[in-house]
């Protein structure tokens, strides 16, 4: 990863989480998560299935309320602000869903226009079309503009999902399993796209993944959720040089048994 | 002797699991309706989407409603004729048909078709959006999905059902006229003169009130089931199914209540 502009030493963290706890039907999923993520940082969160990785970014985006703890996003406590403030804050947060979550009753063009027409009502139709063409060109799918989501492959859906996130020029980008269910070649394309987007937008990224290649390529910091808690974040090499059973099994699965 | 702690039954439910779920469900629907009214009267209003939904509600059910309305009129006329003929009163057929169609059949038939066609569609569509995270995607893109998806659909069907009821009534009357004309050679003018003389302003008003109530019920039931669907594709099927069953049950309950109130006024 190339060196990027970061507020680590000077500014406030873009995302600040303190003692975050969340349980579902008595099952404690997140048990005291603490982390500060600064502007321009790209952090990958690894963990087993059901370890609460996706829950974490859903809490960051305000989709799920935490049981306790403080979650500050761009200086605002996400579960304490009102509906209007939350909606305004969400325009600065991009979310790429595992399932892509494209609106299947809308064409690609309408999918991309949707967040713009809802949140930037002063934009003219030609400005919206220009933004759509520009962002679609950026993800390399200009020719798919009038296709419906069910006409796209899994990789194309992921790209359109990322394009829909980018069209609002978010300050924070949350990726939920960006390479899940994709073949290795398409995964590489998606990883390269994420890196390109990070360089172009200088946004902060949180990447939830099982895929160590994705983590290594896209993140400058990696952490692991183990029994509801974060292991000390570090660079990819630091994390995997530690003597830890979880990281070792991740490494073995991804690079030896695969 | 002190009881062993493992032998003491743990009381997890206030009444029983099913009873608790039933009352919790009623409370949740109540909260859903309160939220609907809150969001419906708060700006920004989704006029464009309401008009889109009105168009879908009308177009989706028009052909089916035309067919069933026509058949209802014909069949009801055929079934009523022998009884009236026994008393030599077939000339009363237009009056009987108009009262039956306008007061009861048109609102009920239209509402039941709307429950089956539109309610199930709402349940399945929103359910599918829920389980594929499209509702979450809408929420994180700074849009209020409740307002955009639920409020617009409920308003659309509440507004459109009275129009569809009126249309069903006319088509039903047309079916009845064709059958009466074929058998009794009654003229078009004589039929409609006799038919409309028997209908009061209260009959038309009660039909409109029924249609509004049924439309709201179908909209709320369909959207509620879809909006809170879970368990993947199985949940989508269950949402569509529950939307129809609950709507139909509530339509009959409301029919009974409204008829009692209207009769008391009459």
Interface residues (C-beta under 8 A of the other chain):
Chain A: X58 X61 X62 X63 X83 X87 X88 X90 X91 X93 X95 X97 X98 X99 X101 X102 X103 X104 X105 X114 X115 X118 X119 X164 X168
Chain B: X125 X128 X129 X132 X133 X134 X136 X137 X138 X139 X140 X141 X142 X143 X144
